[in-house]
Amino acid sequence: MLAERTPVKNLIFVRLNPGDDLLASLEQAAKEKNIKNAVILCGIGSARSHHFHVVGTRENPPRNDFVKDEKASDIAGISGYIIEGRVHAHIVHSDTKTAFGGHLHHGVEVLTFAILTLAEVDYDFTGFDSIGDIEKLRQ
């Protein structure tokens, strides 16, 4: 385990419009605002489609099971990180019966709007989203 403290440099608010691709827009915002490392604190909105993957096995490395559909849903939450400019985000969708989601992929089209809040930090997240002991990865 690794637990460290770091200050927040900036909060960045990203508002997306109908038809925007959620992941592509996040990637564009990171590039345009020169965001190297950040925490995706939250995100809400609605989507015309969904595309994500979840782990499909209990062994490492796990198999990825992909889900893609044109079904509309609320975006109940988005969280994750921007690591060295690369977006690693997870999304939770909901409809009238269930909540579902996983690792965000391209193809999630905004229905009405989406709003995300990012916290930019001066912290090196390299290795945080890799399999293995972070302390050993950092040596």
C-alpha positions as CSV (number, residue, x, y, z in Angstrom):
1,M,0.0,0.0,0.0
2,L,1.0,3.6,-0.6
3,A,-0.7,6.6,1.0
4,E,0.6,10.0,0.2
5,R,-0.6,13.6,0.6
6,T,-0.4,16.2,-2.2
7,P,-2.0,19.7,-2.7
8,V,-4.5,20.4,-5.4
9,K,-3.2,22.9,-8.0
10,N,-6.4,23.7,-9.9
11,L,-10.0,22.5,-10.2
12,I,-11.0,22.2,-13.8
13,F,-14.7,22.0,-14.9
14,V,-15.5,20.3,-18.2
15,R,-19.0,20.7,-19.6
16,L,-20.0,18.5,-22.6
17,N,-22.8,19.0,-25.1
18,P,-25.2,16.7,-26.8
19,G,-23.4,14.4,-29.2
20,D,-19.9,14.8,-27.7
21,D,-18.0,11.5,-27.1
22,L,-17.3,11.5,-23.4
23,L,-13.8,9.9,-23.5
24,A,-12.6,11.8,-26.6
25,S,-13.8,15.0,-25.0
26,L,-11.9,14.3,-21.7
27,E,-8.8,13.5,-23.7
28,Q,-9.2,16.7,-25.7
29,A,-9.6,18.8,-22.5
30,A,-6.5,17.2,-20.9
31,K,-4.5,18.0,-24.1
32,E,-5.9,21.6,-24.5
33,K,-5.4,22.5,-20.8
34,N,-2.0,20.7,-20.7
35,I,-3.2,18.5,-17.8
36,K,-0.4,16.0,-17.0
37,N,-1.8,14.5,-13.7
38,A,-5.2,14.9,-12.2
39,V,-8.0,13.2,-10.3
40,I,-11.4,12.9,-12.0
41,L,-13.4,13.8,-8.9
42,C,-16.9,13.4,-10.3
43,G,-19.1,13.4,-13.4
44,I,-22.8,13.4,-14.1
45,G,-25.1,13.7,-17.1
46,S,-26.9,11.5,-19.5
47,A,-25.8,9.3,-22.4
48,R,-27.2,8.1,-25.7
49,S,-25.0,5.0,-25.6
50,H,-22.6,3.1,-23.5
51,H,-19.2,1.4,-24.0
52,F,-17.1,0.0,-21.2
53,H,-15.3,-3.1,-20.0
54,V,-15.2,-5.0,-16.8
55,V,-12.9,-7.7,-15.5
56,G,-14.1,-11.1,-16.5
57,T,-11.9,-13.4,-14.5
58,R,-10.4,-13.6,-11.0
59,E,-6.8,-14.3,-12.2
60,N,-4.2,-11.7,-13.1
61,P,-4.1,-10.5,-15.7
62,P,-7.9,-10.6,-15.9
63,R,-9.8,-11.1,-19.1
64,N,-11.7,-7.9,-20.2
65,D,-15.4,-8.3,-21.0
66,F,-16.7,-5.5,-23.2
67,V,-20.2,-4.1,-23.2
68,K,-21.5,-1.8,-25.9
69,D,-25.1,-0.7,-26.5
70,E,-27.1,2.2,-28.0
71,K,-29.4,2.3,-24.9
72,A,-29.9,5.7,-23.2
73,S,-29.0,6.1,-19.6
74,D,-28.2,8.5,-16.8
75,I,-24.5,9.0,-16.0
76,A,-24.6,8.4,-12.3
77,G,-20.9,8.9,-11.8
78,I,-17.5,9.2,-13.5
79,S,-14.3,8.9,-11.6
80,G,-10.6,8.1,-12.3
81,Y,-7.3,9.7,-13.1
82,I,-5.3,11.4,-15.7
83,I,-1.9,9.8,-15.6
84,E,0.9,11.5,-17.7
85,G,-1.9,12.9,-19.9
86,R,-3.6,9.6,-20.4
87,V,-7.3,9.3,-19.2
88,H,-8.1,6.3,-17.1
89,A,-11.8,6.7,-16.2
90,H,-14.6,4.6,-14.9
91,I,-18.3,5.3,-15.5
92,V,-21.5,4.2,-13.8
93,H,-24.7,4.4,-15.9
94,S,-28.2,3.8,-14.5
95,D,-31.7,3.2,-16.0
96,T,-35.0,2.5,-14.3
97,K,-33.9,-1.0,-13.2
98,T,-30.2,-1.1,-12.5
99,A,-26.8,0.6,-12.4
100,F,-24.0,-0.7,-14.6
101,G,-20.6,0.4,-15.8
102,G,-16.9,-0.1,-15.8
103,H,-13.8,1.2,-17.5
104,L,-14.8,3.9,-19.9
105,H,-14.2,3.5,-23.7
106,H,-14.8,5.7,-26.7
107,G,-18.4,5.6,-28.0
108,V,-20.3,7.0,-25.0
109,E,-22.3,9.8,-26.6
110,V,-23.7,12.6,-24.4
111,L,-27.5,12.9,-24.6
112,T,-28.4,16.2,-22.8
113,F,-25.1,17.3,-21.1
114,A,-22.3,16.0,-19.0
115,I,-20.3,17.9,-16.3
116,L,-17.0,16.7,-14.9
117,T,-14.8,18.1,-12.2
118,L,-11.0,17.4,-12.3
119,A,-8.4,18.2,-9.6
120,E,-5.0,18.9,-11.2
121,V,-2.1,17.8,-9.0
122,D,1.7,17.8,-9.1
123,Y,2.0,14.1,-8.4
124,D,3.4,11.2,-10.4
125,F,0.7,8.5,-10.8
126,T,2.9,6.3,-12.9
127,G,2.3,2.7,-12.1
128,F,-0.9,3.4,-10.1
129,D,-3.1,1.6,-12.7
130,S,-0.7,-1.3,-13.3
131,I,-0.8,-4.8,-11.8
132,G,1.6,-5.3,-8.9
133,D,3.0,-3.7,-5.8
134,I,3.3,0.1,-6.4
135,E,6.3,0.4,-4.1
136,K,8.2,-2.2,-6.1
137,L,7.1,-0.6,-9.4
138,R,8.5,2.7,-8.2
139,Q,12.0,1.3,-7.4
